Amino acid sequence: CVISGLGFIISWDTRDNIFSPWRGSYWQVQTYFNQPFVGSDYSFSNIKADLRKYVSLFSGHVLAVQGLMDCVSGRIPFHKLSKLGGQNIMRGYYTGRYRDKLLVALQAEYRLPVWGRLGAVGFAGLGDVADKLAHVRFGNLKYSIGAGLRFMLNKTERPQLRLDFGWGKGTSGMYFTAGEAF
């Protein structure tokens, strides 16, 4: 199976740090068009909008908010459908448990220092997948809640190791990785 296409990305980034932002915004819209004339076995398009805001509340306490929409259309291979879940969006659901042509999600995270390089977070999210926007129903939204620990590797650049525990509707997950979820 060959998937190839053309596309573009538009980004606006005012974050104070790419590894662990305390303030600023990150907005990115990307779109791809996969067509046979560029060698693709499938003909489909994808548009994704990722909007993030970081607010420094006081002394290392940060509120981070992310809105995400991912939409695919055309003749889509199964593994390219929009996916809910994973280590970055709607933690608590494994990646791809829910997938369809459209993903919408909103999540927030409260980050706080604990001691030295150790930090903690609490997070929550709402989201769902559907075949089109008109079929997203408030009563069907999946939820995600959880908490985690952070260890800052370097105080200058602030890269983080993270351990998160997330719970969703009838599911849970544990994630150990580098970098913030968003």
N, C-alpha and C positions, 0 to 999 in steps of 0.2 A: 504494500500500500504506500503510495507516494502522495504526500500532502505538501503542496507548495503554493505560494501566493505572494501578492504584493500588498503593502499596507503602509500606514503611517501612524506616528505617535505624536501627540501634543502634550507637553508637560509644563506645569507651573509649580515651582518648588521654592518656598520661603522658609523651610525648616532650618533651625539653627544647627542641626546635626543629623546626618543621614542614618546613623546607627541607633540612636536613642533620642529622638527629638523632645525638647521641652516646650518649644513654642514654634508657631508658624503653620503653614498649610502645604499640602501636596495634592495637586489635582493632575490626573492623567486620563486622557481619552486615547484609546487605540483602536484601530480597525484594520482588518485583514480581509482580502478577497482571494480565495483559493479557486483557481480556474484551470481547466485543461490546457489553455494556451500558454501557461507557465509551467506545465508538466504535472499538474495535480490530477490524481485519479478521482477526486471529488470536487464538486462545485458548490461551495458554501462561503458565507461571509460571517464575520464576527465583529461586534463592537463592544467595547468594554469601557466603563467609566469608573474610576477609583478616586473618591474624594475624601481627604483626610484633614482633620484640624487638631492641633495640639495647643493646649492652654496651660501655661505655668500658673499654678494657683498660689503656692508659697513654698519656699525652702525645699525644692526638689520634688514637690507633689505636682503631678501632671495629670490632666484629663485629656485622653486621646479618643477621638471619635472618627469612625470610618463608615462611609456609605459606598456600596458597591453594586453595580449592575453589569451583568455579562449576558449578552444576547447573541445567539447564533441562528442563522437561517439558511435554507437550501438543503442540499443532500449532504447530511452531516454524518461522519463516522461516529460510532458510539463513544469512543474515547475522547472526542472533541466536544461533546455536549457540555454545557455549563454544569459545574459541580458544586454542591454545598458540602462544607466540612473540610477538615484537615487542620494543620498546625497554625494556619494564619487566619482563616475565616470560619466562624461558627465552630470553634473548638468544642469537642465533645462528640462530634459526628465524624466518622472516618470519611476520607475523601472519596467522593463518588457514590456514597450511599444513596443520595438523592441527586438525580441529574435530569436535565431537560433542556429545552431551547433557551430558557431565560432563568437567570439567577438574580434575585434582589436580596440585599442584606444590609443591615445597619448594626454596628457594634460599637461599644464604648469600653474603655479600659481606664481604671484609676491606678496610677503608679505612684508609689511612695518609698522613700528611703527607710531602711530599718536600722542598720548599723554598719558603719564603714562602707564597704563596697556591696553589701547585701541589701536588696530591695524586695518589695512585694507588690503584687498587683491583684486587683479584682476586676472581673470582666463580665459583660453580658452582651447578648446579641439576639436579634430577630431576623429571620430570613426564610426564603422558600424558593423553590424552583417551579416552573410552570411552562406550558407550551407557548403562552403569550401573556403580556402584561394584564390583559382583561381577566385572566383566569387566576391571578394572584388574589387570594382572599385573606383578610385579616384573621379570620377564625382558623385558618389552616397554617398560619405561620409557625415555624419551628423556633424554639428558643434555645439559647445556649447560655450557661452561667459557669463561672469558675473562678479559680484563684491560682496564683503562681508565685514562684520565687525567682529573683534575678541576682546574678553575680556579675558585677562590672569588672571586666578584665583590665581596663585601662581608663583612668580618670580623665585623660585629655580627650580621647576620641569616643569614649563611653560605649564600646561594644559590650554586649550582654550575652551571658549564657542564661538560658531560661528553662525552667521546669514548670509546666502548667498542667493543671487538672481541670478538665471541662466536663460538664454534664449537659445532656440534651434530653429530648423526649424519648425515653426508653433506651438511652445509650450513654456512654461516657468514654473519655479518652485521656491518656497521659502523653505529654509531649516534652521531650528533652532536646533542645536544639540551640543554635546560636542566633542572636538577633531578636529584636522585638517582633511581635506578630504583625504589626503594622505601624 
